[in-house]
Amino acid sequence: MAEWNISTPTTEYYDHTSPDLHKIVAEVADTPEVAIDTETTGLTVWRDVPLYWSLAWGTRRMTLNVSALPYFEEVFRMPNKRWIFANAKYDTHILANVGVHIAGELADIQVQHALLYDDRSHSLKDINEELFGWRWADFQDTFGRITKKQSAEDRIRRAENENFPLLVEYAANDAWGTLQCYIELSKQLQNAPTHSLFRNSPPYIETLWDLYQKVEVPYTKVLWKNERNGVLIDEEYIAKIEPIARQEIQALEKAINREAGRVLNPNSTKQLQDYFFGKLQLQPLKMTKGGKSGVRNPSVDKGFLEHYAATVPMANHVLQHRSLTKLYGTYISGIKELMDPHGRIHTRYNQDVARTGRLSSADPNLQNIPKAEKDKWKLRGAFIAPKDRELIVADYEQLEMRLLACASLEPGMCEVIHKGWDIHMGNASMIFGYPYEEIKEAKRIEKEVKKGNLPENALTARMHECLIARDTVKTLGFALIYGMGPDKLARALKITRAEAEAKIVLFNDKYPAIEQYAQDAVRETMETGYAFTVLGRRRNLPQIASHRKDERMQAERQARNTPIQGSAADVVKMAQLVLDQLGLDVRYDCHSQMQVHDELMHECPKEGTEFLKAEIKMFMECPFSEHLAVPLAVDAGSGHSWLEAK
């Protein structure tokens, strides 16, 4: 036993010339659960390949040369084996790049750890240190820093020649640490009962182990398919919108300079601090952490800019500039670097980052692409289908508001949904008393005015009142979901604090069950320390008992929000699982492409579009084995591009 709380058996090494390799293959074939890890040429999932790989099971751990992989071909095809990973999707992409496809179950300790400890780091070495007090050096500390001149492959090749035992030991540690974490985390998941505030939540989730095995394990493969398929990018379209985007950014920079009365670099934190806190004497909202210097300064982060955006023109300009330059850098000037030789991009979906259970994505982050109506550049037009194929894009309609009705069982809101009304229009009618058909007609006229089909005076004063009522109720609804206080609501609606408080009271008087839900959610979190989603995913909120009012209030907001936003993630996840189980890819050549918030994208042959669109819509609206208290609604469209389809 080493000084840490874990034993480390002697590391073995094998390559294709090892005389006992066939015995290892046979033993792995007979072992139901095996941990596996890869050491690769780099981190690009569609391009890089393994150089070494490691296995661990029982009391054995070993590093193998890539030359040994073909000898395990039959073992990888066994459907009843469980392969244990830390970051399963990455390693299985790397293995697939050399023709190795794993038929068995993919277990991922990072996903396990995220279910238990959503507020902690989920990296392999951090988990080992947390559970066992054992930590081995990171890759770069072991082999040297990866740079443009020195790739991961270069570092590994150098270790082959200079310190091969170190390389073998490092790789074996990864597999052994993964195995030990899996054993311990599995026990913890099995001993973690869970539940939901939703009175009609699915009955098949009683512990976090149930949630992990029945939902997260199959979901890993669903996400892998999404990543593997990728989505085609129209390079000509990108080239066409690039000068338009560049001009808009330049115009914004000129507006910033005019407002400042001098040349001001919007990317310079120092210059922004001088302007906002020196020239304008604005009140800071918080201080920076200080970084290496330790000097803390007033922050000009997104929260600060959003706080002052409505009253300080420069704050709004800088906020827009940051948003546009980020979009430009990722999806226009930088998109080609992310494309594979076939013109597709392959985002990385993270199952273990967002604490609500929502997916995040990276390289590129597709969640940042704005809705078409808010995007002057129409970036969605660059995401296309190949010739003779189309994209189907299906989007949940007002999902979080429907889930709020499910969680609260508020009769008035449930009635609006069961009538088939637009939720925001229906709520406006119920709360402010405007006839539903009047609000609906006002919204229709507004759309026609925006399209240029009708003059602006087609909108009467009464219609403006109806539209304001709808917008107010929509903002109020989300304010309750996200725990927005009267001050922030007042800024959002551009009214006084007293008026905002009055509207909150009116909403609660009309929909008292929603206020009761919020109180129940906070009380449950105070009693258990957790907030729960419809499937029983939990979010740890220890600050609910904090002596600091700001920390406690933030935790209360998260306690109200998590059952709604987290349950929205559950709904989309279950829909993806159901659609995958239908085998649309095998039966109809219909492949999942992307998940962005509440939208799912599939690519299919043109001739099957209408049938598949109806199928996808139908199964997305019924993602659970039992129906929720109110029906879910999905809007599905199709077209050559994402923009055309939605």
N, C-alpha and C positions, 0 to 999 in steps of 0.2 A: 504494500500500500504506500503510495506516494504521500507527500505532505498535504495534498488536497484530498477531498472526500470522494475519490474515484480511483479505481485501479486501472492500470494501463498495461495490458499484456504486450509481450514482445511483438514488434512489427515484422511481418513477413513481406517478401517481395517476389513477384512472379512476372515473367514475360512469356512470349510464345515458345521459347526454347526450354522452359522449366519442365523437368521430367515429371513433377507431381501436379502439373496444371490440370490434368484430366480428373484427378481426385478432388481438387478444389471445385471444378465445375459440377461434379456429382454432388458434393456436399451442399453447395449453394442451391442446387436444384431441389434438394430434400429439405431445405430450410424455409419455413413459411414467411419469415420476416427478415429482411436483409437491408442494412443501411448502405448507402452508396453516395459517392461524391466524385466530382471531376476536377482536374487541373487542366486548364485550357489555354489556347493561344491568345485569347482575349475575351471581351464581354459582349460582342455583337452576336445576337442569338441566331441570325440567319447565315452567318459567315464563319464564325470560329468553331474550332474542333478540339476534342480532347487530346492531350499529350500523355497524361497519366490518369488513373482513376483508382478509387479505393473502396474497399468493402469491409463491413464489420457485422458479425453476428455471434451470439453466444459469448465465448471467451476468445474469439479470434478477430484480429484486425490485420489488414494487408493493403499494400499498394501494388498496383499492376500497371504494366506498360500498355499503351494503347494497342500494341500488337496482339494482346491477349483477348481483346474484345470479341473477335469473330468466334472464338471457342465457346462463348456464352450465348450464342444466337438463339438456341432452342430454349434456354432458361428464360431469356427476356420475353419469349413468346408465350410463356405459361400464364394463363389468365387468373389463376388463383393465388399468385404470390403478392406479397405486399413489399414494395420498395420504399424505403424510408429516406427522405431527403431533408436538407435545409435549403429551401428555395427550389422546389421540385420542377417548376416550369423551366427555369433556366437550364438545369442539368439535362432535362429531357430534350430540350431544343438542341443542345450541344451534341447529345448522343444521336439525335435524329439526323444531324448534319453528316454523320458517317454511316447512316443507314440502320441505326439501332433504334427500334421502336418497342416500347415497353407496353405489354398487353395487360399486366397486372395493375393492382391498386397503387396509387401514388399517395403516400403519406408525407406530410410536410410539417416539421416541428415548428417552423416559424408561424404557420397558421394556427397550430395548437396553442402555442404560447400567446398569440394575440387574443384568442378566445378567453384565456385565463387572466392575462395581464395586459390589457389593451393600452395601458398608460406607460409601458416600459419598452425598451429596445428589444427587437426580435432577431438580432443578428446571432449567428451560431455561437460565437465566442462569448458574447454577453450573456446568453442564456446559460451556457456552461458555467460561467463564473457565478451567476446568480444561484444556480441550483447546487453546484458542487464545489465552488471555490476554485475551479480549475480554469486556467486560461493559458493558451499558447500564443505565440507571437503571430501578428497579422502577416499577410502575404508580403506586403512591402517592407515590413520590419525584418522579415526572414530573408527575402531574396533581393531587396532593393526597390527603390521607387520606380513606378511605371511612368515613362515619359514618351514623347513623340519619337524620340530616338531609341528608347529602350522599352519594347513592348513586354507584355507578360510572357510571351513565348521566349523572347531573348533572355529574360531573367531565369526562366526554368532551364533553358539550354545551358546557361552558364553554371547553374547549380549542378546539372548533370556531370559536368566536367570537374568542378571544383569541390563540391560537397554533396555527393549523391546520397549518403545516408541521411543528411538533413532533409533533402527533398522527399525521400521515402517516409520519414517520420512525420513530416508536416502533413502530407496527404493522408496518411493513416489516421492521424489525430482528427481530421475532419470527419471521417466516417465513424470513428469510435465515439467522438463527442455527439454526433447526430444520433447514434443508437442509444446512448445513455439518456439523452434528453427525451427521446421518444418513450422509453420505458417509464421514466418518472412523470412526464407530462400526461401520458395516457392514464396513469393512476389518478392523477389530480382531476382530469376531465371526468372520469367515471364517478368520482366522489363529489362532483359539483352539481347539485340539483339546480334547476332553473324553472322559471315560469314566465307568465306574461300578464300585463294589465288587460290585454284584449280578452274579453270573456269568451270569444269564439275562436281562439287561436288554435292552430293545428295540434292535435292531441299526441302526436308521435314524438315530441321533443320533451323529455323529462329531465335529462342531464345535459351538460355541455358536451359529453361524449356522444350523445345522440345527435346533437347539432353538428358536431365535427364529422361523424361517420356518415350521416344521412344527407348532409348538405355540403359541407366544405370539401370533403374528399372527392366526390364526383365533380364538384364545381371546378376544382383545379384542372381537370382534363378539359372541361368546357372552355375555360379561359385559354388553355394551351392551344386549342383549335383556333380560337379567335386570333391569337397572336401569330400562329403559324400561317393562317390564311393571309393575313394582312389585307390592305386595301390599296387599290390601284390609284395612282396620282396622275393627273393630267398636267404634264410639264408645260405644254403650250398655254394652258389657262393660267398657270402660275406666272409665266413670262408676260402675259398680257396685263395682269393686274399689278405687277411689280412697280411700274412707273407711277401708277395711280396711287398706290400705297405710299411710295416714297414722297410724292408731292404733298400728300395730306400730312405726313409727319413733318415735312419742312415748313408747311404753312402753320402748323401748331407751334413749332419752334420760333417762328417769327412773332406769333401772338404772345408767346412767353417773353420774348425780348421786349416787345412793345409795352407789355404790362409792367415789366421790371424797370423799364427806362434805360436799359443797358443790355449788353450781351450776357445772358445767364445760361449756364449749362444745366439743363434739367436732370442730367445724370450725376451732377456733383452734389453730394450730401452737404458738404461744407457751404457751398453757395446757397443752397436752399435754406439751410439753417440761418445763415446771415440775413437772408431776405425775410423769412417768416418771423423769426424771433428777434432780429435786429431792426430791420426797417419797419415791419408791420407791428412789432411788439405783441404777437399773438401768444396766447397762453399755451404752453406745452401740455400734452396729454400724458406723456410718459417719457422716461429717459432711456437712452441706449444702454446696452450691457457693458460697454467700455472696450470690448475686444482685447487685443494684446497690450494696448497702452494703459488700459484700466481707467481711462478718462471717460466719464459718462456725459453725454450731451443730449439736448432735447431731440426726440425722435421725429423724423418726417416720414414715417411709414404710412402704409395704406390707410390704417385707422385714423391717423391724423388728417390726411388729405380728405378722406370721406367726411370727417366731422366738419371741416370748413368749406367743403366743395360748394355748398349752396350759397354761402355768403362771401367767400373770397375767390375771385375769378382765377387767380394764380393756382390755387389748390386744385381747382377743377381742371385747369390746363395741364398741370403736371400729372394728375391722375390719368387723364386721357393719353398723355404722351407715354407714360409707362405701359399702359395697356396696349397701345398701338405698336410701340417698338418691340414689345414682347411677342405680339402676334407676327409682326414682320420678320423678326429674327428666327422664329421657330418654323413658321409655315410658308414663308416666301423665300427669304435668302438662305435659310438653313435646311430646307426640306430635302434638297437633293442629296445632302450628305447622309440622310437617313434612309434613302431608297435602296432597295436591293437591285440586282441586275435586271429584274423584270419590271421595275418601276413601281414596286409596292413598298409601303412602309409597314413596319411591324411594331406597334406600340407594346409597352410592357405594362400589364395590369397588375396592380399590387393588392393582394387579398388581406394584407396585414398592416396597412398604414393608417387609413381613416378610422378613427375610433368609433364612429357610428356604424361601421360595417360597409359603408359606401366604398366602391372601388376608387382607387386613384390610378392614374396612368402616367407613363414617362417615356421619353425618347420616341416620339413626341408625346406631350401631355394633351390628349384629345379633349379632356374635360374643359380646357380653356377656350376652345373654339366657340365663339358666340352664336346665339340663335340667329337665323337668317335675317329676321326683321331688325336686329340690332347691329348687323355687320355690313358696313358700307362696301367692303371689298368682296363680299359674297364668297368667302373662303370655301364654303361647302361645295361650291361648283367644281373645285379641284379634285374632289373625291368621286371617282367614277367607276363604272362597270366596263369590262372588256366588250369587244364587239359581240353582238348577238346575245348579250346578257344584260340584266337590269339589276338595280339595287331596290330592295324593299326596306323601307324605314318605318318602323312601328314605334309609336310614342304613347306612353301612358298620359291620359288627360287628367290634370289636376289631382295627381296621385296622393300628394300629402294631405290635401284637404279631405279627400275621401277617407284616408286613414284616420284623420282627426275625428271624422264622424263615426268610424268604426270603434275607435278607442273610447270615445265619450258616450256613444249611443244617444247623442243629442237628437230628440225627436224632430225638431224643426229642420235641422240640417239633413237628417236621414230622409225626411219627406221630400226635400228639394232634389236629392239625388235619385230617389225612387221615381220621381215624376219625369226623370230624364232631362231636367233643366241644367243649364250651365250653372255650376256651383256659385260662382261669384255673382252672376245676375240673380240667381234664386235667393242667395243670402241678402243681397241688396233689397230685393223685394220684401223679404220677410222682416228685415230690420228697419228699413226706412219707409216701407209702405208703397213704393212705386209699383205699378202693375208690371208683372214680368214681361209681358209682350211689348210694353213701351220701352223697357230697358233693352230688350233684344233688338227692337227696330232702331233704337239710337245707335247701338253698336254696329248694326249693318250699314247705316248711313255713314257713320264715321269711317268705316273701311272703304266705302266707295269714294269718300272725299279724299282720303289718303292716296288712293289709286289714281286720282285725277278724273274720275268718272262723274263726279258731282261737284258743284261749287261749294265753297266753305259755308256760305249762308244757308245751305241745305240743312245744316245742323241748327235747330231752333234752341231757344233758351231752355225749354223744357227738356230737350234731348241732352243738353249739356249737364243739366241737373242729374239726369239718369246716369250719365257716364261718370260723373263725379261720385255718385252713390256707389256705383259698381267698383270703381277704383279704390274708394275709401274702404269698402268692406273687404276687398281683396288684400289690401295692405294690413287691415286689422286682423284678418285671419292668419296671415303669415307672421304678424307681430306676436300673436298668441303662441304660434308654433315655435318661434325662435326666441321667445322671451323678451321681446322688444318692450322697453319701458316707455312711459309717456313722453319723455324728452326726445328720444330717437323717433318715436312715432310722429311727434309734432314736426320734426325736421323733414321726415319723409312725406308728410301730407301738406307741409308748408302752412301749418296752422299754429295757434298758441298752445302752450302746455295745458292750459285749462280746457281748451276745446278737445285736445287729444284725450285727456282724462275722461271727459264727458262721453266721447265716442266709445271708449273702452267700457265704461259703465253701461251704456246702451247695448253694446254687443253682449255683454255678460247677462244683462237683464233678459234679453231675448233668447239667448242660448245658455241657460244656467248650467247645463250638464257639461259644457266645455270647461267652464271655470272649475267645476267639481273634479273633472279629469285632471286638470293642472294641479289641483291641491292633492289629489290621490297620488299623482306621479311624484311630487315632491315628498310627500309623507313616506311613500314606499322607499324612496332613495335614502331618506333619513334613517329608516329602520334597518335597511339591508346594506347600505353603502353603494348600491348599484341601481342603474336604470336598465330596463329590459325592453327588447323589441318583441314583435309578434311571434318570432320563432324562439325567443328566449335568449338571444344574444345579449350579453350584459356589458354595461359600461361602468367602470369603477369611478366613483365620484366622492372621494374622501373629503373634499373641501366642503361638502354639504354640512359638515359639523365644525367648520372653521370658526374661530373667534373673530376673524376679519370679515367685515360686512361685504366688501367687494368680492372676496373669494366665495363666500357663501351664496351671494346672489347669482354669481356666474354659474355655480354648481346647480342652483335651483333652475336657472334657465336651461341648462343642459339636461336636467332631469325631466323637464317638460318636453324638450325637443327630441331626445334620443328615441323614445317610443314611436315617434312619428317618422323622423328622418331615417332612423335605423330600420324601421319596418318597411319603408320604401325600398331600401336596399335589399331587404329580405324578399320582397315581392319580385323585383327585377331578377334577382338571383334564381329564385324558384322558377320563374318563367323561362330563363335560359336553360335550366336543367330539364324542364318538361319538353322544351323544343328539341333539345339534344337527344332525349330519350325517344322522341318520335323518329329519329334517324333521317331527318330531312336531307342530310348530305348524301347518304347512301341511296335513298329511295328516289330523290328528285334532283340531285346535283345542286342542292341549295345549301350554301355554306354561310355560317355566321362570320361576320366581319368585325363588328365593333359594338361596344356598349358605351354610350355616353349619357350619363345621368339616367334618365328614364327612357332613353331611346335604344332600340336594338336595330342593327343593320344586317341584312342578309344579301347575298349575291346569288342570283339564280338565272336559268335560261329564260329568255323572253317569253317563250310560248307557255311557260308554267306560272307566270307572274300572278295572274288574277287568282288562281286556285291557291297558290302558296300564301298570297297576301291574306286571304280569308282564313286559312289554317293558322297562320301566325297570330293574327288578331284574336281568333277564338281561344287559343290556348294561353295567350298572354292574359286574357281577361279572367282565366280560371287557373291560377298558378298553384293553388293549394288543393289538397284532397277534399277539403270542406270549404263552402262558400263563406266569405266574410259577411259582416252585417249589412253592408251596402255593396252593390256591384262595382267592379272596376271597369274602366272604359279605356279603349285603345284606339288611336287614330293611325291608320296604316296607309302609306302612299308608296308609289314606285316611280322610277325614272332612271335615266342614264347616269345622273349624278345625285349626290346627297341633296343638293339644292333643289333639283327637280322633284325628287321623291318626297321632300318634306318642306 
